[in-house]
Every structure is written in structure tokens, then in C-alpha cells.
Amino acid sequence: MKVLMFGWEFPPHISGGLGTACYGLTQGLSHIEDLDVTFVVPKAFGDEDQSAMNLIGANNVPIRHRKINVKDFAKKLDYIEVDSKLVPYVDPDEYYKLERLEVSSPHTFVQVNDHGCVNFTGKYGTDLLKEIADYAVVANVIAQDVEFDIIHAHDWLTYPAGIAAKEATGKPLVVHVHATDFDRSGGSVNPIVYEIEKRGMDAADRIITVSNLTRNIVIEKYGQPAEKVFTVYNAVEPKELNDKLNIRKNVNEKIVTFLGRITMQKGPEYFIEVANQVLKRDSNVRFVMAGSGDMMEKMIRRAASLKIMDKFHFTGFLKGDDVFNMLRISDLYVMPSVSEPFGISPLEAMQSNVPVLISHQSGVSEILTYAIKTNFWDIDAMADAIYGVIKYPALSKMFVKHGKEEVDSLKWETSAKCVKEVYNSLSLS
């Protein structure tokens, strides 16, 4: 079985969890003997790990003088191009904002370079919707040239590409929902993003969601039949802790860490209110908010107004080893997400021998036993849980020991087998 897979980013060039999840899944799928993956990204940099698949950069595919068979979808691409543009990241970790753009021509043009290729940035800039539309055009050409049985498109950015590949070949389409705009916006959905998401789900023969929480949103908010939607949980790449690293706290206090985008979806305001409550009971603790996002300035002002800045630290955006270094000096990791489709970061914390507190409104809470769980809005319950972990070493040790064993059992090979079962449910010609 051959799979043509569309993603938007791939390590080491990633801005968040999507690229990490795509990498983990392709590694898992590589352990299935009768399955081969061709993974397409808008821009290939040349330093990607291709041990588990064949990687194609859409920026290296000539489309000049090629027949583009997008039928009715061409009109939809015109709509996407003319109606608006999307600005999803002000910095690498800040999410979606809609900006109106008026254009004078009703036609869509795909600009190519001297080699007949599209110059994709592979990022999340001001021309994101144009890149999504151009990516779909190139996907149509790739689908005509590559031998495959199934199309697999990751997240809304690649759904148009998946649809274009399906229109070119008639092959079945699987869309993988890593998040929806209901998660990102708190219900105030961006109509353009919602339409792209729904069109991709409507066109799909199967839909994979990363949790039952997301599955319910897909069924209820996007009108998808339940029998078409399958939950496949994410996992985490094994991480060997380097004990030789001399990472030590330079304070005697306990450290409680929030690590993620500082946006409404992640619940940073609840973390600050919890910090204020805990500090009233125990001053021997420091709180860290690691990350960046559109709510960062507001959070700094709130912490200052509560007069807790002497015990509250903002690190800015962390990546790579800095993430694990931060976790290694933490005594508790907190993820108070308002709506989290899955959430890989708690698994990374557990790998680092750190107990975790997560919200019931996160998909990862569906599979974790040795994690403390509260509602994101229940400040009192979160404060009690944090106080208990930092005051009672036996409680912390229990969560560390069993949590590490639990997370080590969550393997991408298992997720890949579940994805293969979804593939097998399709009628392949």
C-alpha cells in the first residue's frame, strides 16, 4: 500500500505540534512492512530526516505547461484567494487572525520562478491562503506523477491539496484533524477557515481525529457522519534524558511551569489566577510561563497587578533542548487548556520525570491515568492540586514513577497501526 501524504511542516523546520506529530506518525508507519509513504511539504529545505519516507518539496515541482485538473475546485480556489488573507502567526507561536483584503481582479494566478516552480515560504505568513491555494495546484500535478493508493492530508492547511489530488486521480482521501477552529477561537470561528475545514471533511472518505473530544466536534459542528470518523491518539517520541547535562535550579523554591502558546485556547489567565492563590498559601514556589502569543502582554500586566512578579517569570518562546531543560528543573507542569484537541507537551513533561496537571478539556486526558485532572475554570481545584504536589513529596514521586511508565507505553507504532486499520477500511481500486 502506497500513501501520498500532505503536511505543512516537517522537522527540523517546525513551529508547533503539527510537524512533530507528522514526524512521529511517519516514523511509526515505517514499521509497517507493506506500507510506503511519500510525504509532501510546501517547502523542502534538504535537511529533513527521510529515513521513514520519501519527502517531496512542492517548491521543487515544475508546474509550467502542465494540465491542472481541479474541475469545480478551481472556482473554490478563486474564492479563497479573492475573499481574504490569513495572518496566523505574528511570531512563530501566535495563532490565527483574519485580515480583509480587497483585490481588483477576480482571477487567480499561480506565479512560478524561472524553473517553473512555485516559491513557497513553508511558513505561516501574510500570504498563507495564497500558499494554500498554490499548494493545491502543485498537489494536483504531484498526484498525476506519483504512484499511490491513498491520500492522507494533515490539518486544514493541506485539505485543499488533498481534495485537488483526489480530483486528479479519484483515489480515496483521508483527512487528519489535529485541531479545529473551534479549539483555536473558543467558538468564534473564522468563517474562511471553517469553510476550508468543512470542505475537506465533506470530501474525505475517512476522517481521523486525535481524540474523542475532537471527534465529537467534527460530528456535531461539521455535520460529519459518526461512522466516517475514527479516533487515533497521538504518542510521543522516546526521549533519552542526558544525565550529564548540568541542569540545576539556582533557587530553593519549587517551580511550577506553563509551557505553550500564550493564547486563549491554552488558558494562561487561569494559570496566573492559580499562581496568585497558591502564593497566598506558600511563598516558597515560583511560577514560569514559557511561550509567546497574543495574550502575553495582557498576562504580564495581570501578574503585575496581582503583585506576584517577584515570583512569576516569562521566558518567551522555547524550542528544542530548551523545552526539556525547562522541564528538568520543574516540579510540576500545568496545562489548563480551554480546548485542547490532544496535547503532546504533558507527555514530554512525564518523560522528563515531571508530574502533570491537565484540564479535563484536553484530549490527552482521555488516555492518561497518572495525571492530575481538573476543569480549566476551577481555580480552587487547581490551586489545591498544585499545593498538594509541592508540599507532599510522596504524592509527587508517585505521579513521577507511574507517569513515566505510562508515557513510555504510548508509542507511535501503536498509533500507526490504528491509522493502517483506517486505510484498510477503504475500498481501494
N, C-alpha and C positions, 0 to 999 in steps of 0.2 A: 504494500500500500504506500502510495506517494502523496505527501501533503504539501500544498502550496500555502505557506503561512505568511500573513501580513502583520507587521508590527510597526511601531513608530520610533522606537529606540531600542538599543541593544548595548549591553556593557562592552567596553567601559564608559560609553557615552550615554549616560542616563541622567534624568532629572528627578526620578522618583521610583515608586514601587512597580510601575508597569514594566519597565525594562528589566528589572530584577526578576519579576515573575515570569516573563517571557524566556529569560535565560534559564531559570530553574526548570521550567516545563520542557524546553528543548533538550536539556541535559537528561531529564527523566525519560523522554520519548526515545532518546538514543539507545536506551537499554532494551527496547522492543525490537527484536531481530528483523521482523518483516515490515518495518516502517521506516521511511526516509522522509526527511523534512527539508524543504527549500524555504529559507526564511528571507523575506523581503523587507527592507527598511528604506525610507526615502533617501537617506544619505549614508553610504558606507565609507568609513574612514580608513579601512585597511588593517586596523589592529584588533579587530574583533576575534574572539575565540570561535573558530569554526570547526572544532573537534566533533561537535554533535550534529552539525547540519551544514548545508551549503548556503552561504549568505549572498544575497544579491542586493546591490545598492541601486535603487531606481534612478539615481543620478548618473549611473553608468550605462543606461539602456537607451540606445538611439530610437527615437520615435518618428523622425522625419521620413516622409514618404511611406508611412505605414498606415494600413487601414485600421481605423479606430471604431470598433463595433460596440457602441454603447447604446444604440437604439434610443428608446424613450429616456434613458438615464441622462443623455446629453442635455435635455431640457432641464432636468433637475440640477445638473451641474451649473447651468446658467443661473438658475435661481440662487444657488448657494453663493456664486461669485458676485452677483449683482446686488443681492439684498443687504449684505453686511460683511463686516470682517470681525474677527475674534481676537482679543488680546488676552491669552490665558495666563501668561506669566509676566509680571513686572520684573521679578527676578526669578532665578531658576526654581523657586519653590512657592510661587504665588499663583493662585488659580484664576478661574475663568471670569472674564468681564467682557460685556458686549459693547461694541462701539459702532455707531451707524456710519455708513459710507455711501455717498451718492456718486454714481458713475454716469457718464454721458452716453455710453454705448450699451446696447442690450446684448452684445455678443461676447463670448468668452474666447480668449486667445491663449494658447499654450506657447510660451516663449522658450526657445531652445538655444543652446550655445552653438559654437562652430562645429561641434561633433554631433549635433542633432539631439543632444540630451538636455533634460531639464536640470537647472541648477537648484537643487533642493538645499535648504539650510539644515534640515533634520531637527529643527528646534521648534519652539513654541512662540514665534514672534508675531508681529502685527499682520503678516500675510498668511496666517495659519490656514484660513479657509481656502485661499487660493492654492496653497500647497496640498491640502487635502484633495481638492478637485484635480489638480495636476497629477497627483499620486494615483488617482483612479484611472486616469487616461493611460499612464505608463503601466499600471497593473493589467489593463486590458491587453496591452501588447505582450507583456510577460506571459500572461495566461495562454496566448496563442503560440508561444515558443517553448514553453516548459511542459514536460510530461508529468501529469499528476492525476489523482483520483478525487481529492477533496480539497476544498478551500477553507482555510481557518483564519478569521480576521479578529485581531485583538483590539477591543475598545472602540469607541465611536470614531476616533480619528481614522481608522482603517476600514470602517464599514463600507464607505463608497468604493474603495478599492476592491473589497470582496464582492460587492454587487457587480462591478464592472467585469471582474474576472468570471463571474457566473454567467453574465450575459454573453461573454465572448465564447464560452465553452459548454454551457449547460451543466457543468459539474455542480454537485451539492455544496452548499455553503453552511459552515458552522461559524457563528459569531460568539465571541468570548467576552462576557460582560464583567469587567473588573470594577466598574463603578458606573453610576448613572448620575444625571444632572440633578436628580432629587437629593442624592447624597451631598453633592458639592454645594447646592444652593439652599438647602433646607426647605425645599418645596417651591421656591420662587424660580422655576426653571427658565433657562434661556430657551426661547422658542425655536431658535435655529438649531441649537444642539439637540434639543428634544426631537425635532423632526428628523435629523440625521440618525439619531439613535433608533427611533421607531422604524424608519425606513429600513435600516439594517436588520432589525429583528423581524420585521414583516417578511423580508426577502430570504431570511435564513431558513434552512431545513432543520437545523437544531440550534439551540441556544445553551451555552454553558455559563453558569453564574458561579461566583466564588464563595457564595454562602446561601443559606435558605432565606436570610434577610433580604439579599439582593434578588433571589428567585421570586419572592413574594412581590417585590416592587415591579419586576418585569411583567409578572402576570397581571397585577392589579392596575398599575399605572400605564403600561404599554399595551394592554389588551392581548397578551400572548397566551395561547392555549397551554395549560399546565403540562400536558403530555409532551410538549415540544421543548420544555425547559429542564435542564439537568444541573444539579449542584456538584461541582468538583472543587474541593477545598485546596487552597494553596499550601505550600510547605515552606521550608527554609533550607538554604544551602548549608551543609555542615561547615562549622567554623572551628578551627583549631585555635584555642587560646594560647598565645605566646607568653609563657610564664617568665621569659627572660626580659620582657618589657618592664621597665621600672616605673610603672604607672601607680602612683600612690596619691592619696588625698593629702593635702597640706593643711587640712583643718581637722579638728577632732569631732566636729558635728556630723550627724547623719546627713546624707544627701538624697533628696527626692527629685526625680527627673521627669520632665515632659520633653519628648523628642518627636518633632513632626512639624508640619506646616502650621503656622500661627494664623489659622483661618477659622471661620465659623464652624465648619464641619468637624474640626478637631477638638472643640470645646475648651480653648485656652482660658476663657474667662472663668470657667468653673475651677480650673486648676489654681488660679490666683485667689479666688474666694476661699478655697480649701486651705491653701497655704496660710492665709490670714487666720483662719480658725485654729489650725494646728499650732501656729506660733504663739497664740494666746495661751496654749496649754503647755508648750515645751519650746523654749528658745534655743535648745541645743540641736537645731536642724537647719539646713539650708535647702532652698528650692532653686532648681535650674530649669529654665525654659530654653531649650535648644532648638533652633529653627528660625525661619523667617516667613513673612507673609503679610497680607494686607491689614491684619489686626495688630501688628507688632507695636506700633506707636501707641495705640489705644491701651494695650496691655501694660506698657511701660508707665503710662500715665495713671492707670488704675493702681498698679503696685505702689507708685509714688504717693498717691492719695491715701492709701492704706498705711503708709509709713513703714513698709516692710522691705524697702530696697536694700537695706543693710544685710538682709537675709535672702534676697532674691536676685538671681543672676540671669542675664540674657546673653547667650553665646553667639547668636547669629546662626547661619546655615552651616551644618556639619555634613561631611560626607566621608566615605571610605573608612580608614582606620580611626579617624577622629570620632566617628559614631561609637565604635566599640571601646575606644579609650574613655569616652564619657560614661558609657555603661559600666565599665570596670570599676569606676570609683563611686558608682551609685549604690545606695542601699535599698532603693525601691524605684521602679519605673511605673509611671501613671499614664494611661491613655483614656481620657474622659470624653471620647468621641461622641458627638451628637448622632452621627450616622456614618458608620464605618463598614463598607462592603465586606472587608476582611480584616486587614491589619497585620502586616508581617513584623513590624517593629517589636511587638511583645514577644514574639518567638526569638528574635535576636537578643532581647534582654534576658530571656530564660537561658539561652545558650551561654550567656555571659555570667551565669550564676547570680542573676538578679531577680528577686520576686517581683511580680507584676500585679497591678490593679488596673482592670479594664472595665469599660462600660458594657452593660447588657445590650446596648445598641451597636455592638460590633460583631461582625461575622465570626471572628476568631473565637469569641466567647462560646460559640456552638460546639467547639471541639476541644476546648481546654477544661480540664478538671482542676488542676493545681494553679489556679489564678483567682485572685480576689475579684469579685464582680459586684458592681453597684450600678444604679441608674446614673446617667451623666448629670442629671439635675439634682441628685440627692447629696448636697454638700455635707450634711451631717454624717451620713453613712460613709462617705469617702474620708472625711476627717477622722472618724473613729478607726477606720481600717488602717490609715497611714500611721496614726498614733500607736495602734497595736503592733504593727510591724517594726517600728523603730524602737519601741520600748521593750519588746519581748523577743530576745534573740532566738529562743526555741521555735517561735512561730515563723520567723524569717528563715531559719535553717530548714524547716520542714518544707516550705514552699520552694526553696532553692533546690533541695535534693530531689524531690519528686517532680518539680517543674523541669529540671534538666533532663531527667529520664523521659518525661513525656514529650518534650520538644524533639529529643533525639530520635523518637519513633516516627516523627512526621517527615516523610521522605517524598521527594519529587517523583521518585519511581512509582510510588503508590498513586499519586495524582495522575501521572501519565497513563497508568493502566486504566483509570476511570475515563480519561479522555479517549483512549482507544476503544473502550466499550461504546462510547457515544458514536465514534466513527463507524463501528461495526453495526450500529442500528440503522445506518443509512443504506439505501439501495444503490449500489454502485454499478454503473454500466461499463 
